[in-house]
Amino acid sequence: MSQLSVNHLLGIKYITKQDIELILDTAKNFKEVINRPIKKVPSLRDITVANLFFENSTRTRLSFELAQKRLSADVVNFTAASSSVKKGETLIDTVNNILAMKVDMVVMRHSSAGAAEFLSKRVNAKIVNAGDGAHEHPTQALLDAFSMQERLGDLKGKKIAIIGDILHSRVALSNIFCLQKLGAQVKVCGPTTLIPKYIESLGVTVETDLRKTLEWCDVANMLRIQLERQDIKFFPSIREYTMLYGLDKKLLDSLSKKIIIMHPGPINRGVEITSDVADCSQSIILDQVENGVAVRMAVMFLLAGRQ
Amino acid sequence: MKPRVLLENKQLEVTLKRLCYQLIEVHNDFSNTVIIGLQPRGIYLAHRIQKILKDILKKEVPCGDLDITFYRDDFRKKELKPNKTNIDFMIEDKYVILVDDVLFTGRTIRAGLDAMLAFGRPSDVELLVLVDRRFSRHVPIQAKYVGLTIDSIESQNVKVEWSETDKKDRVTLID
């Protein structure tokens, strides 16, 4: 198989293990491309992509835009803050107006879960979900899996812990789907208030003790506390959260094995991880960013290539 | 219909040797020349040429593998699976011998010329192919070194097999 089974990348939930493997294999080729002196290939020179960001983003937007430019696609950018959305235009109208300008692919981030899927049923363009509310963030999960594979090889049977604010995290959900499809074991760890009630029905285990979790895992994916999505108090104070769930160098060095540290960004240094952990040799945070471009190139290349 | 064998064993060996001696006539000691094989099937021929040249010249000529999937003009018309690019030298101001097994429409070579430029601006590029299917070109591209020239129709297929992957060295024409 060298074709995706879907027309849009809406979430990891909707794609197969073969799709994931195809994307990760193709990303390897693109990683070689972006490390060349000339980092550009002409594959998507006839494609126009619109990046619609209804919610703030630095890394993802830059990463997508770079990926598009490295593939020679034409790019138009849109951020909600400076648009007619503020004047009351609906999502479907905004997007249809942009598509009327002959756009072939839409990369969208939106604060409502399901926004990408909603769009895919109503407009005639390939949709890539760049994060929809607390639902999914598929390209992040793919680049995380790619980065883990680079260090660990096949992920089958590997132990991955996702630590922090699971409740508000689309990264956590996409990662769980992706890692399970690749055969890894997943454990989530955080304060009970930040763990969704029925998360065990997804086949993951739950742990509230950070040290136990770290002793168990091969990889720890540290998530940020998403204060902007928290309308009520989920824990007494940031300081208390840091004491119980923050990872510092002392704790990391006291573990019986060397685990890999990941973080999807943006990091709140000193809250979920300290600076010396974020910058230590066990951390692959910047590899994740580099791989993000390669993985997104693979996703858009494969979607555009679908007949 | 039964596949027709065009080249095999001794015959193929002689052809490959001839191509190598033709290369030596032009490039002497290969001091400024590199070989680039096109993925997926051209790399076997490229490495074979490199091996024979090593036997004759007693020196290793740099040889790389180039994948052209991202440079193709027809990538939305058929399924294409990218392969590995492995070029650990720059081709700036070098003489490049581009190698592929079969020259048919010429589109692969066109993409190869594009893809190659990501590794520098060569001083000179030549094309070597094992089989040239005459009268089937879509673009004006001709090979300088040709193992075998054949006349074939579009529906036919030329298959080049290598002992490295297919157990034996053989070129066949399939109807």
Boltz contact constraints between the chains, C-beta under 6 A:
constraints:
  - contact:
      token1: [A, 2]
      token2: [B, 79]
      max_distance: 6.0
  - contact:
      token1: [A, 2]
      token2: [B, 81]
      max_distance: 6.0
  - contact:
      token1: [A, 3]
      token2: [B, 79]
      max_distance: 6.0
  - contact:
      token1: [A, 26]
      token2: [B, 82]
      max_distance: 6.0
  - contact:
      token1: [A, 29]
      token2: [B, 82]
      max_distance: 6.0
  - contact:
      token1: [A, 32]
      token2: [B, 85]
      max_distance: 6.0
  - contact:
      token1: [A, 36]
      token2: [B, 118]
      max_distance: 6.0
  - contact:
      token1: [A, 38]
      token2: [B, 118]
      max_distance: 6.0
  - contact:
      token1: [A, 41]
      token2: [B, 70]
      max_distance: 6.0
  - contact:
      token1: [A, 43]
      token2: [B, 70]
      max_distance: 6.0
  - contact:
      token1: [A, 305]
      token2: [B, 75]
      max_distance: 6.0
  - contact:
      token1: [A, 305]
      token2: [B, 76]
      max_distance: 6.0
